[in-house]
């Protein structure tokens, strides 16, 4: 959970509540999602952009042929 999403003030009182809060914070730190490597190719020329758009249009047409 992003820290920017915490927009309310809250009060933690008592040893048990403090321990529960700290445990929840520690568990959330352990369970971070694994980052998957991503392969990217930067489009640098107009021709590369046109090729991407041709490929996209072709794939879109293939998908529409399989629609039931």
C-alpha positions as CSV (number, residue, x, y, z in Angstrom):
1,X,0.0,0.0,0.0
2,X,1.4,3.4,-0.9
3,X,2.1,5.7,2.0
4,X,0.5,8.5,0.1
5,X,-2.9,6.7,0.4
6,X,-2.9,7.2,4.2
7,X,-4.8,10.4,4.5
8,X,-6.3,10.1,8.0
9,X,-4.8,10.6,11.4
10,X,-5.2,7.7,13.8
11,X,-4.3,7.1,17.4
12,X,-2.6,3.9,18.7
13,X,-2.9,3.5,22.4
14,X,-1.9,0.6,24.5
15,X,1.0,-1.9,24.2
16,X,-1.2,-4.5,22.4
17,X,-2.3,-2.1,19.7
18,X,1.2,-0.8,19.2
19,X,2.6,-4.3,18.8
20,X,-0.2,-5.2,16.3
21,X,0.6,-2.1,14.3
22,X,4.3,-2.7,14.2
23,X,3.7,-6.3,13.2
24,X,1.5,-5.3,10.4
25,X,4.1,-2.8,9.1
26,X,6.8,-5.4,9.3
27,X,4.7,-8.0,7.5
28,X,3.9,-5.6,4.7
29,X,7.6,-4.9,4.2
30,X,8.3,-8.6,3.8
31,X,5.5,-9.2,1.3
32,X,6.7,-6.8,-1.4
33,X,5.9,-7.8,-5.0
34,X,8.8,-9.2,-7.0
35,X,9.9,-7.0,-9.9
36,X,9.8,-8.8,-13.2
37,X,12.4,-7.7,-15.8
38,X,10.8,-6.0,-18.7
39,X,12.2,-5.9,-22.2
40,X,11.6,-2.6,-24.0
41,X,12.6,-1.1,-27.3
42,X,12.5,2.7,-27.7
43,X,11.0,3.9,-30.9
44,X,13.4,6.5,-32.3
45,X,12.3,7.0,-35.9
46,X,9.2,7.6,-37.8
47,X,9.6,4.3,-39.7
48,X,9.8,2.3,-36.4
49,X,6.6,4.0,-35.3
50,X,4.9,3.2,-38.6
51,X,6.1,-0.5,-38.3
52,X,4.7,-0.7,-34.7
53,X,1.3,0.7,-35.9
54,X,1.2,-1.8,-38.8
55,X,1.9,-4.6,-36.4
56,X,-0.7,-3.4,-33.9
57,X,-3.3,-3.1,-36.7
58,X,-2.5,-6.6,-37.9
59,X,-2.9,-8.0,-34.4
60,X,-6.2,-6.2,-33.9
61,X,-7.5,-7.6,-37.1
62,X,-6.5,-11.1,-36.1
63,X,-8.3,-10.7,-32.8
64,X,-11.5,-9.5,-34.5
65,X,-11.5,-12.6,-36.7
66,X,-11.6,-14.8,-33.6
67,X,-14.4,-12.9,-31.9
68,X,-17.6,-15.0,-31.4
